[in-house]
């Protein structure tokens, strides 16, 4: 149970949503005549993101073991539930699983885009866990890049889609950077100026999805996902702005992380895949259930 707590299952579900949204954006189609063959690359990408996100958050707790003894002694490593050595081994195994599964997505190339993005994400995650989080500007961008490349990882199932829609990866970077900014104050409370800055970044993402859905002629359907996304991130953030104590900030961070699923569902709807957007939306109750059992932040 301690090892599972380290992996933060609720967060991993949000990473799965990234991949599904990326696959939808790429235009990848599952053949009715060979559905198993066409589903295999998707399954491998899902396995890859599970390994990447799981390994990244486990390494986060490994590197934070010292400070967690003071700030969060209930976490698995400082509480003695899991040894630092066991946690390190788990993180390495998860990263290995990610790299191996990514290498089979496109077996025709020795160094494929899925494998390249996997290595980039793994490196970015470790850099953030060890050094990036200590930088006020580079840290949020560093963390955001992990999520942006995760969306590109899903899109890499159709490599040609990267040149057409790869720029969309900037919006997960902006969104996660905003959450990361807020999360710096979830232990002792924070300042309203940081929360206002996060609200501005959230607005950029919401406007981008809305504009894209309008240009695609899908706003009538996508707007419901966009509104649900806006409500889920807006209400906790507004509460934190009114009273920026640690509890409210943690609530805003938790909502922001879980709302990644809604952001991805909104992107799927903006691309006209309402059915698949609903499938992504169904991941939200799963993530919320895990969030009740395991820590999100």
C-alpha positions, 0 to 999 in steps of 0.5 A: 500500500505504501508503494501505491501511495507513492505513485499517486494513482489519482494523478496517474489517471490524469496522465492517461487522459493526456494520452487519450486526448493526444491520440484524438488530436492526432487523428488516429483511427482504430480499424474495425477489421483489426481492432486489436492491432490498432489498439495495441499502440494506444495501450502501449502509450497508456502503459508508457505514461503510467510508468513515466508519471508514476516514476516521476512522482516516486522520485519526487518523494525520494528527493524530498525525503529530508524536507518531508520529515519536517513538513509532511511526516505522514508520507510513506518514506518519512513515516517509515512505511517505505524505505528510500531504497525501495522507493528508488528501485520502484521509480527506476522500474517504472521508468524502465517500463515506460521506455520499454513500452514506448519502444514497441509503439513504432517498431519500424524505427530504432529511435521513434518519436514515442521513445524520444518523447518518453526519454525527454519526459523522464529527464524533465521529471527528474530534473524537476524533482531534484533541482527545478522545483527550487526555482520560482520561474523555471520550476513551473515551466519545467513541470509544465513541459512534462505535461506538454510532452505527455500530450505530444506523446499521445499525438506521436502515434501519428508522427505527422500530427506533431507538425500540424498540431504540436503547438497545442502542447504549449497549453498544458505547459501553461496550465500545469505551470499555474498549478505548480506556482500555487502548489509552492504555498500549500504547506504554509499558505500564500499570497493573492498575487500568485493566485491571481497570476494562476487565474490569468494563466487558467484564462489563457487555456480556457480562451484557447480551447474555446477559440479552437472549438469555435474555429473547428465548428464544435463550440456547441458541443465543446462548451459544456466540457469547457464550462465544467472545466472552468467551474472545477478550477475556478471555484476552489481558486476563488476560495483560495483568493478570498482566504489564501490559507494552506488548506484552501490552496491545497484544495485549489491545487488538488482540483487543478490536478484532477481537472486536467481530465476535463481539460483533455475532454474539452480538447477532444470535444473541440476536435469533434470527438464527442464520444471519446470526450465522454470516455475521457470524462468518465475518468474523472470519477475514477480519479476522484475515487483514488483521490479519496484513498490516496494523496494528490499533492 
